[in-house]
Amino acid sequence: MRFSLLTLVSLLFFLGCGPELSAPLHPKLSKYETSYTQCTDFLKGKSELSSDVETGCDQFVKRLDQVNKTANELESSKLKKGERQQKKILYVRQLNRMQLQYKKLSEAVKEGTLQAIEDDNEEKFLKGIAFPGNIFITPYYDYMKSKSPKYDNNKQLLAYQKEESKRLMSVAYRQLKQGKKAKALATFEKSANLGNALAARQTGKLYEKRNPSKAIEWHQKAVDGGIKASYLNLGRLYEAKGQKDVALEWYLKAANDNNAKAQYQLYTFFKDSSKNKALSWLDKAAEANYPPAQYTYGVILLEEGNVRKGIDLLQQSSQSNYVKASDFLGQYYYDHKLYARAFKLLAQSKTATSYYLQAKMFEEGAGVAQDYRKAYSLYTRAVVLGKSDAQKDIDRITGLLSKEQHAMAMKESEILNANMKTMIKECGVIPDTKKIKKRNKKFHISGVASAPVGKRSFIIYGDDGEDYYLLKAKNIKEDDRVNISVLSTGSTAVITSDDEDSTDIYQFTYLKECVLPDEE
């Protein structure tokens, strides 16, 4: 049957319907040149794939010849306006027909290539994947990998491997965002096995808690692939295993690559054994604008008497929304009776510590007019936000209030508590570790929004010192201060910072804006 078909095809070409084009291929159709050349080889018997491919090639070449003639005729200056318009319409119709035939041909080539895989016919397989319309798919990749290392450097295999690994990375990040860590790990691992070094790093990070040994293996693969960010991870993993000498090697590699977190890690590594080395690395981390390092070094410098540099570092850390620095600086100014500075700084914060210190200032009349009622209110706020030891201050200041003032303070406190109850009812409670693990629980979060993570997601740096991942945010911009009601998802997301370090933080979906009682 095959011999008869080939004979018929040969006869048709002999009668004038052969693979040769009747005019040079027009530049508009140049992308079909390779396909045309391969089809002529199939039809002349120089190579073969399947009878369906040969039939498809015959039809494709005929269609290509028709549209090519018309394309060349359109170049003629002899055509009148009406004739040119008719030719253009004809060209579009012929092009559409030819493209439909090309799709059919490409499908036939695909089927022939898959059959070649089943027959383990490498010669036919290579002919099939060389056809431009035959999109390189997973079975082709798997077949070539089964012949490893024969085709390991094949351009099509490498291109597929690269694009597929990118696609898998996107899927894995989406799974992480949805809190599906197990699925994300499996997807990252697939991508990593395609040679994606970044995927190897992500795989390593997800293994760190569940299987440190595997985490080391994957981070090593990431490093071998040129991902220097994994230096720090390897240092931490080896240190956790008690292999401090190996850990130090990786910390030094990361730190010498200007990784500020690694430099800060070296400070903690050396602080008990070599003060000078520790401070040298801490200084570098602070110079790299790493907020925890700025805070820590600022505190040390203040203790050593270098007030100017210490304060400067603490202010930089505070301006980066590092809560410890803000609270420490407020306390420092208060202790040194720089009340105006202290109050200005503390008034911008919403933490229990800031409310407590403001309360002390109103109680003592330090930098502000003495006002026991305001002190009472702020102490109450501090207690509500978790500073339970402020209750003794409330008890003490109660005795300082006159009967009238006490009555008014109690009334204000009742109003505050009522407002807080209303706020809790409307906006939810302040998050805590146990409650946020439950799905569909309502919480009130206040803090500062990060740069957008995706289209409508943000990290919220909470006033309570915790970070929260906010999904589906509305009317929020980078660096906005927010007071919002949110709903817990019960899942965590893995958030990667600019230096590629990652943390797990709980996800919440946006509900609405809220107004704190003292802002009404």
N, C-alpha and C positions, 0 to 999 in steps of 0.2 A: 504493500500500500504506500509506504514511504517512497519507494523508488518511483512509483507512478506519479506521485504528487510532485516530486522534484523534476521529473521529466516534463510534467505539464507546466510547471513554473518556468523551466528553462525555455520551453517552447514559446511561452507567452513573451518572455523577454526577447527571444529571437525575432518575434513578430513585431517588435517595437515598443513593448511595454516593460522593458528591462529596467535595471536599477540606475542606468545612467540618466542624469538630469538633462533636459533639453536646453537649459541655459545655466550659466554660472550661478551658484548659490548666492542669493541676495543677502547683503549684510544684515537685514532685519531678521533673517532666518538662520544666521550663523550658529546659534546655539544648538541647532539640530545637525551640525556637520558631522560630529563624531558618531551620532546615532545612524546617520545615513551611511557613513563609511562601514560601520559594523554590519548594517543590514545588507550592504552589497556583498560583504564577505560571507554572510549566512546564505544568501541567495545564489552566490557563485560556487558554493560548496567549499570555500576556503576554511570555514569553521561551521560548527553546528551546535544547537542547543536542544531544539525540539521542533516538530513539524508545525506546531501552533505558532512558534516564533517566526518561522519562515513565511507562513501565511500572513501573519501580522505585518512583517516587514514588507511584503509585496504590496499590501494595501497602503501602508504608511508612505512608501516611496512614491506611489502613484499620487497620493494626496499632496505630498511635498512638492512633486513636480508641477502639479496644477497651480498651487498657491505661489510657487516660485516664478512661474511664467508670468502670472498676473502682477507680482511685485516688480518684476523687471519691466513689464509693459507700462507700468505707472511712471517709470522714469522717462518715458518718451515725451518729447516736447511737441509731438505732432497731435497728441490727443486734444480734442476740444473740451470745453468746460463740462458739457453734459456727459460726454464719453468718459472723462476722468472720474466724474462722480459715480457713474455706473460701475467703473472698474474698482473703485474704492469699496463699494458695497459688495461686489463679487469677491474682492480680496478678503474682506472680513468673514464672509460666509465660508469661503474655502479654508481660511485659517482655522475657523472653529471646527470644521469637519476634520481637518488634519490633526488638530490637538486632541479631539476625541479618539481618533484612531491611534494616536501616539500613546494615550492612556491605556487602551486595550493592549497594545503591543507591550508596554511596560509591565502590565499585569501578566502577560504570557511569559515574558522574560523572568519575572519573579517566580512563577510556577515552575519554569524550567530549571531555575537555579536551585529551588528547594528540592526538586527531584534529583538534581545532581548531588546534593548533600546526602539524600537518602541512598543514592547509589554509590556514594563515596567516589564520585568522579571529579577529581580536582580540576582537570582540564576544562570540562564544561562549566564547573562552578566559577572558575576565573573568568571565562567568557561572559557569564551571566552578570557578575558584579561589576564588570567593566562597562556595561551598558549604562549610559547617563540617566536614563529614565527609571532605572532599577534602584530604588532607595535602599540604602544599606540598613538592614534590620538585625534584630538580636540573633536569629538563627544563623545568619552569616557570620556574625562575630563569634558565636559559640563554636561554629565549625572550624574557623581559623585558629581559635585558641586551642582547640583539641589537637591541632597540628603543631603546637608550640615546640620549639621556638621558630619554626619555619616562617611564619607570617607575623612575628611579633613587631616588626618594623614596617609593616604594610601601612601605607598612608590612609587608606580607607578605614582600616581597623583602628588606627590611632585617633583619627578624627571622630569616629563613632564613640570610642572609649571616652574621649574628652567631653563630648556633648552629653553623653548619657550620664557621666559622673556629675556634670553640672545640674542636669535635670533632677537626679536623685538628691543632690544637695538641697535644691529648692523644696523638694517634697519633705525632706527630713527637717528642715527649718520650720516648715509649716506644721509638721507633727509636733515639734517641740513647743511651738507657740500654743498649740491646742492641749499641751500637757501630756501627750502620748509618748512618754520617754522610751518605752520598750520598742515601739514601732520606729521611733526616730533612730534609736541605736542600730537597729537592723538595717535601716536605709542608709545611714551614714557608713556602716560597715561595707555595704554593697558598693557605695561610691568609692570608698577607700580601696577596695579590692580592684577597682578599675584604674588605680594609680593616682587618685586625687589626694594630695598631701594634706589639704585643708580638711578633707573628710576624715583622714586618719587622725588628725588632731581632735576633731569633734568626737570621734569614736573613743579616743583616749580619755577625754574629759568625762564622758558619760560612764566610763568604766571605773573612774577613780574611786568612787565610794563602794561599788559592789565587787570589784576585782582589781586591786591595785597592780597586780602582776601583769594582767592584760593591758591595763592602762599604760604601764611603762612600755610594753611592746608597741602599742599604737603610737604613743608619743615619739618613740624612737623612729618609727616609720615616717612620722610627720617631719622630724628633724632631717632625716635622710632625704626627704623631698624638698628641703629648703625652708621649712617653717620654723623660724627661730623662736617664735612665741612659745613653743613647747619646751624650751630650755627651762623656764621657771617651773613648769608642771613637773618635769623630771626631777628637778631639785627637791621640790616638796614631797614627791612620792618616795624618793630615796631617803630623805630625812625621816619620813614617817616609818620607814623600814629599819631605821637605826643605822643606815649606811651613810654616816655624816661626811666622810671623805668624798664619796661619789656625789653626794648632794651638793657639797661645796663647789665641785668642779662645774656642775650645771648652773648653780647660782652665779658663779663668776662669769660664765659664758653669757648668761642673760644680762647681767649687770653691765658687762663691757659692751653689750649691744644696746646700751642706753635704755634698758627696761627699768623704769622707776620702781616698780613693785619688787623686782629682784633686788634692787639696791636697798630698798627698805627691808627686805627679807634678810639681807646680809647684816644689816644693823642688828636685827633680833638674833641672828646667828652668832655674832661676835660680842654682843653687849656684856655677856658674863665672863668672857675670856680675854677680850682685848678691846678696851674702851676706845683707844685711838682709832683702830680699824672700824669699829662700830660707828663712831661719830663721823668718820670720813665718808662712809657709805650713806649715812643718814643725811649728811649735807648734800650729797649728790642727788638723792631722791627728792629732797626739798627743793633744790634748784630746778628739778624737772617738773615742779608744780604738782607733786603728788600730795593731796590734802592731808592724809594721815601722817605723812613724814613732816609736812610743814607744822602740823599741830604738835607732834612729839618733839621735834627739834626746837620749836618755839618755847615749849615748856621747859626743856633742858636749859636753853639759853637764859631764860628768866631766872632760873634757879642759880645759874652761874654768874648772874649780874649783868649779862649782856641784854639790857632791857630793850634797846632800840631795835636790834635785829629780831629778838624774840617776839616782840609785839608785832613787828612787820609780818613775820611768818604766820602768826596766829590770825592776823587780819586777813591775809591771803587765803588761809584755810577756811576761815569763817565765810568769806565771800564766795567760796566754792560750795557753800551750803553744808559744810562739815559741822554737824551739830555740836560735837564735843568741843570744837574750837570756839564756837559762839558762846557756849555756856561757860567755858573756862575764862574767856576774855571778859565776859560780863562779871563773873565772880572776881576776877583780878582787879578790874576797875572799881568794883564795889569795895573790896578789901583795902585798896589804896586811896579810898575816899575821892575817886574821880567819878563822882556820881552822875554828872551830866553825860559823860561818855558811856557809863554803864547803862543808864536808863535808855539812852538813844539806841544802844545795841540790843538791849533786852526787849524793848518795846516792839522790835521787828520780829521777835521770835514768838512761837506759840507752844514752847515746851513747858513741862511742869517746872523745870529748873528756872526758866526765865520768869514764870509767874511767881514763883517762890521768892526770888531775889527782888522783884518789883514790890512784892508785898512787904518785905523787910524795909525797903526804902521808904514806902508810905508810912509804915509803922514808926520808923525812926526819924522821919522828916529829912532824910538824907538825899539832898539834891532835888527834892520835890516838897511841896507843902505837906506837912504831916496830916494824914487822913486815915484814921483807924478803920473807918468804914470801907475804904478802898482796899486797905491792907487785908481786912477780913474777907472781902470778896475775892481777892487774888489768892490768898491762902486756900480758900475754898476751891478755887479753880485748880490749884496745884494738886489738891487732894483728889479731885475728880479725875485728873489726868494721871494719877498713879503715885504721887508722892505722899504716901500714907503717913509718914512721920511729921508732915505739916499739921496734923490734927492737934498736936501739942501747942503749936503756935496759935491755932484758932482758939484753943482753950485759954491760952494766956491772954490774947488780945481781947477776948470777951470781957475779962476783968478790967481792962483799961477803958472800955467804952462806958459812957454815962448811960443811965437808964434809957434816956431818949435815943442816944446814939445806938445803944444795943438793940433797942426795939427796931430802929430803922435798918440796922445791919442785918438783924434776923429776917426782917421783911425782904431786904435785898437778897439775902441768902435763899429765902424761900422762893423768891422770883427766879433767882439763878437756877435753883434746883428744878423748879417747874419748867423753866426754859430748856434746861438740859434734858428733862424727861420728854418735853415736846420734840426737841431736836433728835433724841434717841428714837422716838416713835416715828418721826418724819425721815430722819437721815441715817439712823443706825447707831450702834455703839462704837466706841473706839476699838480698833482691831486688837486682838490678842492671839497668841500662837495657837491655842486650842480651837477658838471659834472660827478662825479663817480657814481651817482645814475642811470645814463643812460647806457643802454646796448651798447656794441660794440664801445665804445669810446676809442681812443688810448691815453696812458699816458706814461710819463717817470718817473720812480721811481729810486731813489738811496738810499742806506741804507745798513743794515747788515742783513744777513739771520739767522733765528733761527735754532734750531734743526729741522729735517724733521718732518712734520705732515702728516703721511701716507707715501706713496711711493715717490711721486714727488711734494709734497706741502710744502711750507714754510711760516712762518710769516716773513714779511720784516719790520724791525724796521727802518722806513724812516728817512732820514736826516731832514725832516720837522717836526719831532716829532710825526708823525702819524704812525699807524701800518696798514699793508696791508696783505691780505691773497692771496698768489700766488699759482695758480694751474698749473700743467703740466710743472714744471720747468725743464730746461735742463742745465746740467753741473754746477749745483749749489750745494755747500756743506755747512755744518753747519759753521757759523761764517764768511762766505765769504762776502766781500764788493761787492755790486752789483750796476751796472748802466744798467738798462734794460728797454725795451719797452714792455708794457703790454696792454691787452685789458680788459675793464671792463665788468663784467657779469650783472651788475645792481642788483645783489643779495648780501646779507650778509651771513656770516657763523658765527656760534657760536663757539668760540674758548675757550677751557677749559685749564687753566694753570695747572702746577704741583700741586698746592694747591687747585685745582678744582674750582677756581673762573673763571667766564666766561665773555666774552665780545663779542659784535657783531662787526665784521669788514668786510669791503667790499672785495669782491673777484675779482681777476684779473687772466687772463690766460697769460702765458708767450708767448712773440712774438720773441724777439731777444735781444742780447747784444747791448748796445749803448756805444758810446764814447763821453764824454763831450767835448765841444770845447777846453777847456784849457788842455785837456789830449791828444789832437791829435799830 
